[in-house]
Amino acid sequence: MQQLNNELSLAQFLAKPATGFKASLIKVADKLLGINKLNQLYQQHGFAHLDGQDFLDAFVRLFKLNINSNFHNLAKDKPLIIVANHPLGGVDGVVLLRELLKQRSDVKVLANLGLSLFKPLQKYFIFTNPLQAGATGNVTSLRMCEQHLQQKGVLVVFPAGRVSYYQKAFNTVSDHRWNRSFIKLAERYNADILPVHIQASNRKRFYFFGRIYFRFRLLMLVREMLASTNKNIQLTMTTTIDNTAIPNLSTLQQSDLVRLATYLQQPSLQGDWPAVESVKMQALAPAASGDLMAAEVNKIAEAQTLVSYKTWLVLHADGEQIPHCLAQIRRLREQTFRDWQEGSGAAQDGDDFDYSYQHLFIFDQQQQQIIGAYRMGQTDQISPTYLEQMFNFSAKFVGKQTACLEMGRSFIVSEYQRSYQALLMLFKGIGHFVVKYPKYRTLYGTVSLSRCYRPLSIYLIEQFLIKQPDSSAIAKQSFTHAKIAEVQRFLDSAQQQNKISSASKIEILDWLVKQIEPDNKGLPVLVKQYHQLGAEFIALAIDGQFAQTPGLLLKVHLPDTADKWLKLYLGKNWQNYRDFNIEFAD
């Protein structure tokens, strides 16, 4: 490549000096593309004589770039691949390099050959030609990337390989589909992946001319750089991803997933819940007497114990049978729900439905305490039901057509929430209840999606799990969120490939929620539990009676549940229940 006394020109990309007509043509091209103007600034401010970090700082000062980033210390004990969207096509790479060099000195950027104009930065770049995927130089570039990762360096990749552009199908400006090579590199060299979202944009004319002819985007990049004075650029570093923890998909699907996780870090998507009227938290009601609860349990145990485990009994009862146990259930509900920002503020959580619904609860006979509970409404015996406060149900809804169990108000006390056994016992209790009363073939209810989750996580849950709106159940108070084109892109791509199973979909969703939530929590356990049973997720609504908590409506037709789960939850009589024919029942 020719060296031209530090002058910026397309002539730099020629193997030997241009003469005659070719030289004249290059001069015209330099002027049309804005390279002449860039060269004037380059010479005027002495950029050719600046070293790397000084060059980057001077570049930012010259264009008065407003940079906001949340970058923090990067681990130095293993190779790291940083992936980012590419909204500007040049300036973003320079800015990202500047911020990363504040953290580590061993940074290399896999970049467009065009940035080789800036000689003082060449030591930080591995150049590639995105317009010619099979070029010999690209093979060399890949080998240099591999060597850098072998040395535990930081490799920055813009997987789109080109600047973001307007995409009509999604009515938005975003990256081209990402290349999966970074996934393969991460696997091969056991590198962590760190997504960085870059919030910035080029001028409207750039996108307009890019729609006319895609090559115009490359031709206009220098002029967009010259027009970047006072541009706001926000860099958002996300959680580092262990490459072995990415859901087990094809490398292309994994690339799509990391891309989605990157775009979901947009600052504009990190909104909080609307403020609700503050509720004065009353002191919790006094705990019920263990002796009095034990007496109630002993009275109903013989006829109404569903399943037992060591000192635990799982029982069902109506409210009038267990006044002391019910008082404690209501107290524990409020205590548990407060931990998840769902408390009513009252001394206990309860309503009139407590006296028409069945209560399924775990009682520890040794400790004389309640471990957890569920509330079950037998739809053939009660009307209206609790959920009719949240949804308008048509006559076609399953709960209006046949005897069902409406499930709700579940909880497990805090000290047992990490216990697999407690949740298992509750679900075994449900299973043994339907074996006892086999006319109940379908469960439906809502899983409360706590306001401890960000609205963005709730949006993802809605988009991933609810296949299409069900006109038989319409939310009275809907959950609203701006549409996110990247989510729809991912789901459309997954549907077109038809290679993502239902199990993988819930794993993907759980993984994405962990990337979004500050404490890295995944999906609510009950969502995963019901999905395991083959739940159909129907609608999402805000429960105005329950601290404005979003509730995910679902139904499970138990006879269609996989045999292994029926065996686990229903016990030895699972086949009799599955094959029970309600038409011939008394």
N, C-alpha and C positions, 0 to 999 in steps of 0.2 A: 504494500500500500504506500502511495507516494506521500512524502512529507513536504508541506508547502509553507515552511517558515511560520508555522503556527497559525496560518490563515484558515478560516472555516470556509470550505467549498466542497461541492460535489466532486471536484477533482481529486479529493482525498481518497475516493473509492476506486480510483483508476490505478492499474498496475504500473503505468508509465505516464509521463507528462502528456497532456493533450495538446494538439497543435491544429492550426487551420480551423476548418469548419467546426470540428468537435469542441475546440477551445471556446469558440464563439457561442456555441450552443450551451455549454456549461455556464458561461457568464449570464446568459439569458435565463437559464433555469435557476441559478442562484438568486437572481433578482426576483423572479416570479414566486419562488417558494419562500422568500424572506430570509434566505441564508445570508445575503449581503448585509441586511440590517442586523442580524444576529452577530455577524462578524465584526461590524462596527462597534457594537457594545462589548464584544469579547476583547477587542484590541484596546478600546478606550479605558476599560477598567482593569487591564492587565491580567486577565484570567489565565493566559497561557503560562504565566510565571507563578501561579499559585499551586500549592500542593493540595492533595485531596480534601481534607477537612476544611482548610481555608477556602478552597474553591467552592465547596458546598455552602459555606456560610455566606460568602460573597454573592453567590447566586441568589440565595434567599433574600439578602438585603437589597440587591439590585431590583428584583421584581416585587419587593415589599410583600412577600407571601405571608399570609396569616396562618400559621401552623398550630394546630391543637392536637396533642397526642396524649395517650394514657400509657405510654411505654414504661415498662419497669424492667428490673434486672432479668436478663436472659441466662438460663442455665448454661454452664460451660463444660459439663461432663459428658456430653454426647452430641452427635451431629443434629443439626436443626434445619428444617426446610420451612421457610416462610412463604406462604402463598397469599396473593392479594389480587383484588380486582384491579382493572387498568383503565380508570375513567379519563385520564388525560393523555396518555400515550407517550410520556417523556418526563414532564415535570414531576409527575407522581413518583417515578422511579428515582429521580434525583433526591426528592424530599425524603422518601422512605429510606434511602441509603444514608442520608445525613442523620436521621433519627436513630437508626440502628447502630451507626458507628459510635454513638455516645454510650452504647451498652457493651459492644464487642468490636474488636479490631479485625476479626477474621471473617469479614462479610464479603460475599461475592454475589453479584446480581446477574442472572441470566437475562440478557437484554437484547433489544433490537439493534442490529448493526448500525443504525442511524446515530446512536449515542456515541459511537466511536469518533464522532466529530470532536468531542471534548477529550483531548489527549491527557490532561491531568487526572482524569477519572478512569482511564483505561485499566489501571491495576485492580480496580474494584469490579470490573465487568467481565463476564464471559459472553461473548457476542454470538448471536444466532440470527439466522435469516428466516423470519416467520412466513415469508412469501414462497419459500421453496423448501417444503418439509423434508425432502430427501437429499438436500444439498450435502456435499462432502464436508463442508465446514461445520454443518450441524452435528455430524457424527463426532467430530473433534470436540465440539462444545459439550456434548454429552459426556465424553470421557473426562473432560476437565471438571465437570460437575461431580462426577463420581470420585475423582481424586480429592476434590475439596471436602466431600462428605467423609471420605476415608480418614481425613485428617481432623475430623470432628469440627469442621467449620460450619458457618451459617450460609446457607444458599437461599437466595431470594428468587422466587419464580412468579412470573405473571402467566398463569396457565392458559389464559385466553390467547396469548401470543399476538394480540393486536389490541388496539384501543377500543373502548366501549362505543357502541353505536345504537341508534334507534332501531328497535325491533317491533315491527308492526303487529305481529301476532300477539304480543303482550303489552303493546302501547306504552313502552317504556324504553329508556336508555339503559343498556346493561352489556355485560361481557358476552362475547362469542362463547360457545360451549368450550369448557375447559379440557385441555389435553390431560390424559391420565398419567403421563410420565412421572409426575411428582409422587404419585402413589407407589409406583414401582420402585422409584429411588428410595422412598422411605422404608419400604419392605426390605429391600436389598441391603441397606446400610443401617437398619434399625434406628432410623432418624425420627424424632418427634416432628409433628407438623404444627405450625403456629399460623392460623389465619389472621390476616390483617385486613380490615375493611377501610377503604379510602373514600371519603366523602368529598367529591369535587365534580365539576363538570366543565366541559368546553362551551364555546359560544353556540347559540342557536344555529348560526349559519353553517357551522361545522356539521351538525346533524342533518341540516337541509341538503347540503351538497353531497353528503355521504349517502343520502337516499337516492340521489340521481345516479351516482356511479361510485361504487365502493372504493375504487382506487383514490378518489379525491380525499378520503380520510387520511391516507398516508401523506399525500402531497401537501395537506394543510397543516400538518403537525407543527412545523417550525413557526408558522404564523400564529398558531394557537399558543405556543410558548411565549412569543413576543407579546401576546395580548393577555398574559396571565398576571399582570401587575395588580396587586391588592387582592388576589384570589384567595379565598378561604379554603383551606385543605385540612380536613380532620382525619386523623389516623386512629383507628380503634383496634387495639390488640385484644385478642380473645384468650380463652383458656388454651393452653398447649394440649395438643391431642396426641395421645400415645397411638402410634400407627396400628398396634395390635388390638386396640380397643374399638376400632371402627367396625361397624356391623359387617358381617361376612357376606359381601356382595361381590359382583364383578368389579374389576378395577375401574371401569368406566362409571359404574353406578356409585362407587366410593368417591370418585372424583366429583360427580354431581352432588353428592351429599356434603362434602367438605365445602364446595362452592356455595351451597345453600346456607350452611352454617356461617360462612363468611358474610354473606349478604344479610343474614338475620341480625348481624351486629350493628347495622345502621343505627346511628344515634336517634333518628326520628322514630324508630320502632320500639325504643326502650321506655315507653310511657308507663305511668303508674295508673292505678285504678282511680276513677273519680272519687273525690272525697264524699263520704256519707256523713249524715248527721251524727255527731258524736253521741254515744250512749254512755250514760253513767253506769259504771259497773257496780252492781250491788254485791255485798258480801254473799258468798255461797251459802246455801241453806245448810243447816247442821247435818252432819253425816247420820244416816240411819243406824239404829242399833244392830250390831251383828247378831245378837241373840234373837231379836225379833225377826230379822230376815231369815235366819236359819230355821226358825219355827215355821215360817211360811213355806220355805223350800221343803221341809220335812213333810208338810201336809200334802203337797202335790207331787212329791218326788216319785212315788210308785206309779202313778198314772201318766205323768207328764215329763218324765226324764226321757230325753231323746238319745243322748250318748254321754258317756263318761270317760274321764281320763285322770288316773291317779285320784287326787282329791277334788277334781273339778267335775261338776255336773253341768250339762247343757239342758235347759228346761224351756218349756213354753207355757205361757199363762196369759190370761186376760188381766187387765189392770185391777179389777175388783178383787181378784184372788190374791194379789201381792201388793197391798198398799205400801208397806215399808220398803219392799224391794223396788217398787216403782218409784218411790220418792228418791231412793238412792240412785236409780238409773237416771232420773231426770237431773239430779245433782251432778253426777259424773259426766253426763252429756255436756252440760254447760261448762264444766271445768275443762273437758277435753276440747270442746269447740273453741273456747277462748284461746287455747294454745295455737289454733289455726285461724285466728281472726274471724271466727264465725259465731262467737258468743252473742247471745241476745242481750246480755247485761243484767238479766233477771237472776234471782237467787237460784233458779233451776230452769232447765230447758224442758218445757212441756206445753201441751195444748189438749183440747178436748178429744183429739184423736187417740190419745193414750188410753182412753177407756173403751174404744171400739176396735182397736187393733190388738193383735197378739204380740206378746213380747217374748223374744227368743234371747236368753241370757245365759252367761257362764257364771256359775257360783262356785267359789272355792270354799269347800266345807271346812277345811282346816283353818283358813284365815278369816272365814265368815265375811268374805268380801265379793263384790261383783267385779269381774274381769273385763267384760264387754257385753254388748247387747245389739240387737237388731229389732226393728219394729216391722211387723208384717200385717198388711191389710188384706183380708179375704174379700175379694171384690164382689163375690156373690152374696155377701152378708152386710156390706156397708155401702152407703151412698149419701153424700158425695165422698170421694177419697181426698187425701191430703194433696195429691199431685194435681187435682183439678183446680187448685189455687195457682198453679204455675203454668198449666197447659189447657188449651181448649181441645178436648178429645172428641172426635167425631164418632159416630156409631160404628165405624169401621175399625176403630182401635181395638186391639186384642182384649184389653181389659173390659171393654163394653160388650164383647161377643161371647166370652166364656169365663169360667171361674179362674182367676189368676191370683197370685200373691204380689201385692204392691210392697216393695221393699224400701226401707228408708231409715234415717236417724241411726245409722250404725256408728259404733265407736268401740275402741279398745283403750283402756286406761293407759296413761303415758308409760308406765314402767313395763308394760307388756307389748308396746307397739313394735318392738324389734323382735318379738317372739313369733316365729312361724307357727308355733303350736296354737296360740290364741286365735289367730285368724282361721287356721285349719278347723278348729273346734266349732267356730261359728258356722262355717260352711258345711261341716258335717251335720250340725244341728238343722240347718235348712234342708239338707238332703234327707235326713231321717224324718223330718216333719212331712215332706211330700210323700215319702213312702207310707207314712201313717195315714195321710189324706191324699191318695193318688189322683183325685180329680183335679188337683192343681198341677197343670202341665207346664205352665209358663210363669216365669218371674218377670216383673218389670219394676223399674224404679229409677231414681237418679243417684249418680255418684256425685257428691259435692266436690267441686274443684276449688279448693281454697283460694282466697284472695292473697294467700302467701305466695301463690304463683303469679308471675307477671301476666298481664293481658295477652302478650305475644304467645306465651306458652298455651294459654287457653285457645287462642286462635288456631294454633297448630293442631291441638287436639281435635278441634271442630273440623278442620279441613282434612285431616288424615283419617278420622274415624267415621264421620257421617258421610255416607256415600252420596246420598241425595236427599233433599227435604222430603219428609213424610207428611202428607196432608192430613193424616189422621191424628196428628199431635202438633199443634201450633203453639209456640211460646207466647204467653201473655206479655212478658217483658223480655225482649230479645237481648242477646249479647251482640254488640256491634264492634266491628274492628275494620279498619281500612284494608282493602284487598292488597295482597302482596304478590306481585307478579312472579317472583322467584319461587314461591311455594307452589303456585299453579304450574309453573314450568317443570318443576321436579316431579310433581304428581302426574302430569301429562306424559312426561318421558317414561316414568315407571309403568304407566298403563300401556303405552305403546310397545314397550319392550316385553310386557306381560311376563316378567321373570321375577317379580318381587312377591313372595307369598304373604299371606295374612300374618303369619308369625314374624316374618322379617319386617313387615310394615310396623308392627307394634314395637319391635326392637329399634328400628330407625327412629320412630317418634320418641321413644324413651331416651335415646342417645341425643337427639336434637334438644329436647327439653333440658337435659343435663348441661348442654353447651350454653344455654340461655340463662338458666337460673344461677344467681350469684353463689348459692351454696351447693351447686351441682346436684340438686335433687332431681330425680327422674319422675316418671309418671306416678300418680297415686296408685298405691298397691291394689285398691279395689278395681281400678280400670283394667289392670293387667289380669286380675283374678277373673273378672267377668269375661274378658276377651278369651281367656283360656277355656271358658265354658261355651264359647261360640256365640257370644252376645252380638246382637245387632244394635248399633248405636243410632238413635233416631233423631234426636234434636237437642239443642242447648238452650237453656233459659236461665234467667236471673230469678232467684228465689227472694221475692220481696219480703217474705215472712221470716227469712233466715239470714239476716245481716247482708243482704244483697249479694249472696254467694251464687256463683254460676253452678248450675246443675246439669249433668250430662244424662239425658234420658236414654235408657237401653231396655232391651228385652232379651230373655233367654228362654227358648223352648227346650226344656230339659231332655225330652226323649231324643233330641237331635245332638245332644252333647256326646263327645267322644266317650267310648266305653270306659277307658282308663280313668276318666274323671268321675263317671257315674259310680264305678267301683269304689273309688276313694271316698267320695262324699256320701253316697247312699248306702254303702255297706252291702251285706250279703243278699239283700233283696232287690238289688238294683235292676236285675233283669225283669223281675215281676213288675216293677214300676214302669220300666221302659215299654214293656209289651202290654201294659194295662189298656183296655179298650173302654173308654168312658161311655160309649154308646150302649154298652151292655151292662153297665154298672147299675146297681140298685139306686 
